[in-house]
Structure formats: C-alpha cells, structure tokens
Amino acid sequence: MDLLSLIQLYPKTSVIIIGVLVSFFISVVNYFVLDKDKMRESKAKQKALQEEIKLHKDNPTKAMELQKEMMSHAMDSMKHSFKPMLITFLPIVLFFGLVRNWYATTEIAKTWIWYYIGGSIASSMLFRKWFNLP
C-alpha cells in the first residue's frame, strides 16, 4: 500500500498528522533562524509600555507618545520574524497545492483545511513550548 492510498483511506487522521508535521517544520526553522533574545526583549518592552499607557490614559499626549514607541517595538518584532517566514513560505505554499490534490477525492474534500488548522494550531502551541520560542 502506497502513501497516497493510505492518506485517502484515513483522510482526517492523515491531514491532522500533516498539520503536525508542517507545524514542526516551522518551529524548527524558527528555532534555528529567529533571534529569540531580541524577540523576548521586544515583547517585554511592549508589555511594559502597555502597562504605562494604561497609567497615562488621562493624558492623551503622553499615551500617544508611548503608543508610537510601542509601535516601533512591534515593527522590530515583525522585522525579526520576517526571515523565518520567508524561508518557510514557498515550501508550504507548494506543499498546500499538493495536499489539496490528495484530498480532492476524499470525503473531506471541502473541509480538510479545518482539520489541518486544528491539528497545526494545537501542535504549534506544543512545539513553541518545547523549543522555548517567544
């Protein structure tokens, strides 16, 4: 029995396993490419600024100044996470075309993406904790 017929025989289980594997791939790339210390530092600064903005909600000028600073840290976080996204984007997009064809003739042809999303979100949270990612 080949892999494709096994996938089509157990479509729900196989799509969840595919979601876990893709999530693992993304987590491994993030682990090796992402600058975790800078990301944690930037998130901590954003959190501190959020608390400070709450304290200055009566002073809109100060709150806007703090909000601008918080946005600069958010942009910095986004800039750091862009490199792993570039590495994983093309392989995953190509893989999705292939996976869509695998499930086109199964009972979950129209809903396979929801099984994939559920499996990948749950496993992504697990892998983020396991790899200690920000």
Rosetta blueprint (number, residue, H / E / L):
1 M L
2 D L
3 L H
4 L H
5 S H
6 L H
7 I H
8 Q H
9 L H
10 Y L
11 P H
12 K H
13 T H
14 S H
15 V H
16 I H
17 I H
18 I H
19 G H
20 V H
21 L H
22 V H
23 S H
24 F H
25 F H
26 I H
27 S H
28 V H
29 V H
30 N H
31 Y H
32 F H
33 V H
34 L L
35 D L
36 K H
37 D H
38 K H
39 M H
40 R H
41 E H
42 S H
43 K H
44 A H
45 K H
46 Q H
47 K H
48 A H
49 L H
50 Q H
51 E H
52 E H
53 I H
54 K H
55 L H
56 H L
57 K L
58 D L
59 N L
60 P H
61 T H
62 K H
63 A H
64 M H
65 E H
66 L H
67 Q H
68 K H
69 E H
70 M H
71 M H
72 S H
73 H H
74 A H
75 M H
76 D H
77 S H
78 M H
79 K H
80 H H
81 S H
82 F H
83 K H
84 P H
85 M H
86 L H
87 I H
88 T H
89 F H
90 L H
91 P H
92 I H
93 V H
94 L H
95 F H
96 F H
97 G H
98 L H
99 V H
100 R H
101 N H
102 W H
103 Y L
104 A L
105 T L
106 T L
107 E L
108 I L
109 A L
110 K L
111 T L
112 W H
113 I H
114 W H
115 Y H
116 Y H
117 I H
118 G H
119 G H
120 S H
121 I H
122 A H
123 S H
124 S H
125 M H
126 L H
127 F H
128 R H
129 K H
130 W H
131 F L
132 N L
133 L L
134 P L
